[in-house]
Amino acid sequence: MPEILFDEIPSLDLHHFSSGTAEQKQEFVKRLGEAYNNIGFVSIKNHGLSDELVSQLYSSVEDFFKLPDEVKKKYEKADLFGQRGYISKGKEKAKGRNTGDLKEFYHVGQPDENKPIEYPSNIWPEEVANFKEATSTAFRTLQTAGMQMLRAIALYLELPENYFDDKISKGNSILRPIHYFPIETPETIPHDAVRAAEHGDINLITLLMGASADGLQVLRKDGEWIPITALPDQIVVNVGDMLERLTNHKLKSTIHRVVNPPRELMNTSRFSIPFFLHPVSEMDLTCLESCIDESHPKDFEDILAGDFLNQRLQEIGLKN
């Protein structure tokens, strides 16, 4: 495949895969595979999120993060290691870094009626009446879109189309509303502190609806950082480390970051709501045989998804 250096990420229509003609479906799979083999990111329209739902979701999320810190910390449970509920400012750091990111966030997992018994139950803030409904509806919608994306990925990898279905239907996925909080006095923060230091996502794929401000950048193959901004009716979907591991680097988990705004805008908030699509803990991430050959020797040790997740939670500071 010829080397491609994208100036912006490719845009695809999920309807072409889910309900298009055979030719449209085939073309979607081809273009998705090319993008994920190269830059690891695409922009997707017709993903299922309505404007009304997105508006309700951001409104409830902003209402939560406006609460006083002492109220928000009622929903931070140390024994859950950040799996559910609130995670306070500076707790998470990128792998290999000692400085915490300039953010706070909240984790919503599988709806309790669908979750396996080993997952913790969700925690709901009583001060924000529509938080549960908005985040739960977004979770279900993005999980459905994510399943369609993984079916396309399976076909690109010449696997059965439903290869991932039973691995993610009750997976340990997370909806993460993030607040990149204002910095009133930038000189008081560590010199290397950023909103989100460069990192790869842990999971299979991440689905990200439009953030409230610019800042997301992706590291291109030539070492150039390029800005990522989806159109209002699109979401960004990228490959995570689990999928890169399963495919022995065939699909790329591209390093990305959220940079600080100009100094004059450091006192403003940025909100973002990624959906991290995880498989069940017992999914085997052993490299697919079809992705191993003389030119691409196996580069990862065998591991289960749950064990890999635990390793990474320790590396980013959420689990001791």
N, C-alpha and C positions, 0 to 999 in steps of 0.2 A: 504494500500500500504506500503510495507516495506521501512524503512528509507534507503536512498542512499546518500552517501557522495562522490560526484564527485571530482576527482583530476583534471579533465579537463572537459570542457563542451561537451555534445554529439554533433556529427556531423551528419547531415541529408541531403538528396538529394531532393530538391524541385521538380525535375522532377518526382519523385516517387509519389508525390501528384497530380501534375497538369496534367501528361500525362502517368502515370504508370498503371499497372494492378490494379484490384480491391483489390487484396491482398497487393500490394505495398502501395496503398493509405491508406488502413486500418492500416498497420504497421506504416506508417509515422504519422498518427493521434495519434496512441497509444504512440509512442516514444516521440513525441512532447509534449503530455499531461503529460507524466511522468516527463519530464525535467522541464516543466513549473510549475508543481505541487511541484517540489523539489527545483531546483536552479534558475529557471526563465530565463535561457540563453540557446541558442543552436547556433551551427555554421551551416550555410546553403551554399550548393553549387548549381550551376545552377540557379542563382538568376536573370540573365538577363544582368548584367553589363559586358561589354566587356573590355578586357585589354586596348584597344585603348581609350575607353571612360574614364576609370579610370585614365589613363595617362594624357589625355587632361584636365580632371577635376582638378587633383592635380597641374598640371602646371599652370592653370589659377588662382587657389586659391593661390598658392605660389606667383605668380606675383602680386596679389592684396595686400597681406600682406607685401610684400617688399616695398610698397609705403610708403612715409613719413607719419607720424601720421596726419599732418595737411591736407593731401590729403584724407586719409581714413575718417577723421571726417566730410568731406563734405557729406558723405553718412550715417551719424548718425542723426536720426530725433527724438528729444526728445518727440515729441507729439505722436509718434507711440509706445512708451514704449518697444522698442526692437523687435517689431513684424516683421519688415522688415528692411533690410539694415544693416549697420555696428553697432556693439556694442563694445565700446572701452575697453581698458585694466582695469581689476579689477572691472568692473561694476557688474558682477554677483557673487553672493555668495550662497553657499549651504544653504538650510533651516536650521535655528537654529544657523548660524554662522554670525559673524560680519566682518570677514576678506574676502575680495574679492579673487576669484580664479585668478591664474596666467595665464590668457588667454584673447584673443580677438576673436571675431567671427563675422559671417555675416549670416543674415537670408534671405532665399529665400522661398517664399510661392507658393501656387497654381499658375500656369500660368494664366495670366490675362484673357484669353479667357474662362477659366473654373471656375474662382472664383466667389462665391456669392458676392453681392454688398457690404456687410458689411465688407469684408476683405480689408485691405489696398493693394494698388498695389505694385508690386515689384519695387525695386530700383536697377538700374544697373550702375556699375562703368564704366565711359566712357574711363578710362585709360587702361582697360584690354579688348581687343576686343572680345575674345572668352568666357568670363566669363558667359554671359547670355546663350549662346547655351549649354555650357558644364553643367552648374548647372541645367538648365531647363530639359535637356535630362536625367540627373541623377535623378531628381525629379520624372519624369514620370515613369522611369524604376523601381525605388524603390517603388513607389506607387503601381505598378502592382504586384511586388513581395509581398508587404505587404498585398495586398488583398488576394492573394493565402494563405499566412500564416494565416490570420484571418478566411478564409474559413475552414482551417484545425482545428483551435481553436474552431470554431462554432460547428463542428462535434464532437469534443472531449467533448464539453459542452452539447451535445445532443440538439443543436439548429438547425434550418434550415441552410443548408450550406451557403446560401447567406445572412444570418442574418445581417452581418456588411456592405454589399456592399453599400447600399444607405446611410449609415451613414458616409462613408469615401470617396466616389467618389468625393465629393466636400468639404472634410473636411479641417480643418485649420492646415494642416500638414506643417512641416518646414524642409527644408534641411539646415543644419548648418555647414558650413566649419569653423573649429576652428584652431587657431594658438596659441599654447602654446609657448610663446615667450622666447627668450634667456634671462638669468639673468647673466649679466657680473659680478656683485658684489653681491653674495648671502647674504652677511652680511647686506645689506641695506634693505632687504625685511622683513616684519613681521615674527616673529619666527614660527608662525603657518600657514604661507601662503603655499599653495600647488597648483598644476596645476588644479585639480578639487577635492574638498573635497567630502567625502562620501555622497551619495545622491541616491534617487530613481528618475527615469524619470517620468514626469507628464503624459504622453500620453498613448495611448493604447499599442503600441509596438514601439520599436526603431530598426532600421536596420542600422548597422555600418559596413562600408567597412574597410579594413585593414588600420591601422594608420601607420605613417611613422617611429614610434619608439615605443618601449615597454612602459609600464606604467599602462595599464588598469588592475585593480584587482576587484574581486568579493568576497563579504562576504558570506562564506558558512554557513550552518545552525549551525555548531559546533563552529562558531566564528573565523574560520581560513580564512585569505585572500588568495585567489588563483589567479595567473596571468591568464589573458585571451589573447590568441594570436591565431587569425584565420589563417588558411593556405592562401597563396596568392590568391587562386581562390574561397575563401569563404567569407561570411559576417557573422557577429554576430547579432543575433536577440533576443532581450530581452523583457520581460513583463514590462509595465509601470504601474504607480499608478492607472490610470483610469480603466485598465483591472483588476487589483487586486481588486479594489473597486467594480466593476460590479460583480465579481465572489466571493465576500465575503472571500477573501484570498485563494480561491482554487488555483488560479494561482498566483505565487509569483513575486512581483516587488522587486527584490533583490537589496540591497544596493551595490553600486560600487563606485570606485574612480579612479583618475589618479594620481599616486604618482610622486613626483619629482625624477629626475634622480640622479645618484651619483654626488657629488659636481663638479667633473672634467668635467661633461657633462651638467652642468646647463647653460652653454653659448651656447647650441645648441637648435634649434627649434624642435617642434613636431607638426605635422599636423594630423587632424582627421576630418572625415566628416560623422556625424550621420544624419539619416533621422528620424525625430520624427513624427510618423503617428498619427494624431489627427482626431477625428470625427468632424462632424458639431456641432456647439455650442449648438443646441437644443437636442442633444442625451441625453436620460435619463440614468444616471449612477446608478439608484436604483438597489440594489443587486438583482440578479436573484433568483427567488423563489427556483429553483432547487439547489441552492448553500447554502440554509439555512435549518438547521435541529436542533434537540436538542443538538447535539454535536458541531454544528457550528452556534450559534445564530447570527442574523444580527448584524454586527459590524460597519456599516456606515450609516450616515444620508443620506436621498435622496437628490440628487443634479443634476443639468444639467451640461454637460461637459463644456460649456462656463463659467459658474459661478465658477466651480472648477479650471479652467485654470486661471481666474482672481485672485482667492485666492492665488494660487501658484506663479504667477508672482509677487505679492506683497511680498510674503515670501522670494523670492530669490533676491529681490532688483531691478527688472526691471520695476516695476509699483508702483507708490505712492498710 
